[in-house]
């Protein structure tokens, strides 16, 4: 079903609201527009959404949509679907997931979780939460990491983070568990939650642990020490966790780890290429036995960035390649940022933050690493959620 038939009317409405914004400084309307790109397809994946983070303090978080059946890319669909929400999505989009019939967007600096109908992008409700970061789902509940305090306020340095349990039907917060400082990535394996504690406000004394939460008691039962400034977590089908650490932005690089034997004494393996080169991680996505990893790791010590576009076999923990882009177009990517892999077709999507102050670029690659198409997005395109 194409939900974007009346684009001309949308643009007229956008112009009207834009004129109103000259009188009301708190109203910001980002116009909606469409573009044909790629080729029409009918598969088990009907569409995807792309959440553009926008710069902190700019209120420029937007939501884009791609319809496979019509090969239509729509920018800022949220404003079209929710014309009465005149301030738009808000400030800094941090995660995006589909669960059941709903689309969940984490809006970090607006201190909220926006819940939408996954088919229409219309607002279902809102959950207020201080500095929410990432979300995972399990048996009818959403689990959201939160810094539990204002962004970069002084008291945040002494504020432990939390994980909040939310009923996905009622949108009520039903429980809270205290974890480490500035928790980020979150994943469910079996009857446990694993949370990456970053300690991002504690520079240079970052956190280095995963919190382990028992889902039955919803309490922290232990910590697993891994590395500095933990960020992302993905579970594989073999019961392992794949965890990334950000760098300290000076001498310690970003890194990738596999954590196995989770039900006993966890085993932690640092993943490196056959030539012993480190795999740096900005983002990662999993399809089957292949873990796709993009890295864009800048050091203030060297003033250089280390980049890779790697694939790791999760069964063997072997690095298959450090550059899955086979047509040299990786040289055109300024700031590799977001990553997703279509679970049906194997298409690889890489977002380019493009300097972080300009509209970004979404690139679609074939499973063989050949560029298929690229398109302009909102500012700082980051998170993709596929729709069945």
CORMOZI-V831626 format. One record per helix or strand of 3 or more residues. SS is the DSSP state (hx for helix, st for strand). FROM is the first residue (numbers start at 1). TO is the last residue. If there is no record, write none. Layout:
ss=(SS SS)
from=(FROM FROM)
to=(TO TO)
This chain:
ss=(hx st st st st hx st st st st st st hx st st st st st st st st st st st st st st hx st st st st st)
from=(7 33 47 61 72 77 93 102 112 123 132 141 154 160 173 183 192 209 219 230 241 255 267 283 290 304 318 329 336 348 359 371 381)
to=(21 36 52 67 75 81 99 107 117 128 138 146 158 167 181 189 197 214 225 235 245 260 270 287 299 313 321 332 341 352 365 379 387)
